[in-house]
């Protein structure tokens, strides 16, 4: 019923917003790109990866944008080594995330995630028939989740988090999320706070654990072309790298540039806007500033002109920023001078680079707090950031010490990838066929039990329904195992310890199945 009302509201929003969306698609390419894939047309390039059902399991990983793609890069590689018989497909939502995923994983196994429309989701689930859906962070879509649950496809969440900004919104929509999140098979949270919030929203406590942040395991895959080009052009210049900047931050940095040059005249800056659609507008801003600048995309390997002191490089490419941070004397991480939640400070931290951020970092609170605790990052206001950057440029020993502490924090927090892979392997361990059931399960009871769970009923209520409708303990064990996707032995323990089956009043009713129920222990 909840899904029905959700789809009615979704349809109404689509109808009301149709004129705006049509206008955006007509005027902006990024809204047209991948549209047919998003509406449910499974791309032909994926066809070569499909194997007959059951022959080669397929794992679907959904990573929304660039940050999530970077976070799962090592996870994908590790899963491929751990599960060599499985195929891995990766979906994304944003254009930049899609481009990076194709570069990292190959275009033949990357696609745009369907919109959360019933027919679009069903088209992919019918065609892909995944053995597991892995969501990165908190990409919860009701139709995608319910489509998986109806088909018995387990859903795991890695790098799960609920940010301070989104937490109130999730709480307001608790009635929508509880029946869905209670059916997730595994939730691997970034931190204890995230785990606590996910349990409060309805995730089953025994399925939630803290695995750590996959972004602490991110390593620059290789030295980017931009990094090699900069090395050849820098000469003796020191470099400030301002990464993932948003509107309003570039103009603030340009305004502060003369003060920074006064602190060190042998200085250059890399300016890397977060969104590619802003490359042109930032280029116009640079042109108007009168500051010497160059586009990274216009560099040629054949003609490597050295950078002039005071010059700015516009990094108008995708996927090179993480590597370029390795050259920085100081890094500024954007999205933090404006109220946008900040961006990932771990990219410069891995290289031992001192980091400066503004006061807006709600999307990365746990990471920033870890770094600040060790004095490995400086948070400054809009009025102070230029002075903080200047201080780090002048006091090299302090800057180097701060960078070393950042790298130490980064290295100490590593290991989330291995923990996630172990949990996913346990989830994917194939179940042996059940032997020794004295009679077939009643499909009507099983289906109604599934509806009860979807509507938020707890285990005791479901087990009582099974018993009161003629099901025995064997039925209870098997239905419990299927509903909660737990090992057979665990399902038996849960049923054995339940109030329903410990009730003395049903002892006589239970006795004729006791011998068989005890035999479950010996089934594979």
Secondary structure as UniProt FT lines:
FT   HELIX           2..27
FT   HELIX           29..31
FT   TURN            32..34
FT   HELIX           35..38
FT   TURN            39..40
FT   HELIX           44..49
FT   TURN            53..55
FT   STRAND          58..62
FT   HELIX           66..82
FT   TURN            84..85
FT   STRAND          87..92
FT   HELIX           95..105
FT   HELIX           107..109
FT   STRAND          110..112
FT   HELIX           118..128
FT   STRAND          132..136
FT   HELIX           142..150
FT   TURN            151..152
FT   STRAND          154..160
FT   HELIX           164..172
FT   HELIX           174..181
FT   TURN            182..183
FT   STRAND          186..189
FT   HELIX           192..200
FT   TURN            201..202
FT   HELIX           205..207
FT   STRAND          208..210
FT   HELIX           214..217
FT   HELIX           225..234
FT   TURN            235..236
FT   STRAND          238..245
FT   TURN            247..248
FT   HELIX           249..263
FT   STRAND          267..273
FT   HELIX           276..278
FT   HELIX           279..289
FT   STRAND          293..295
FT   HELIX           296..298
FT   TURN            301..302
FT   TURN            309..310
FT   STRAND          312..314
FT   HELIX           321..324
FT   HELIX           325..327
FT   STRAND          330..333
FT   TURN            336..339
FT   HELIX           346..349
FT   TURN            350..352
FT   STRAND          354..357
FT   HELIX           362..364
FT   HELIX           365..373
FT   TURN            374..375
FT   STRAND          378..379
FT   TURN            382..384
FT   HELIX           385..394
FT   HELIX           396..412
FT   HELIX           416..428
FT   HELIX           443..454
FT   TURN            455..456
FT   HELIX           459..468
FT   TURN            469..470
FT   HELIX           473..484
FT   HELIX           488..496
FT   HELIX           499..502
FT   HELIX           504..506
FT   HELIX           507..519
FT   HELIX           520..522
//
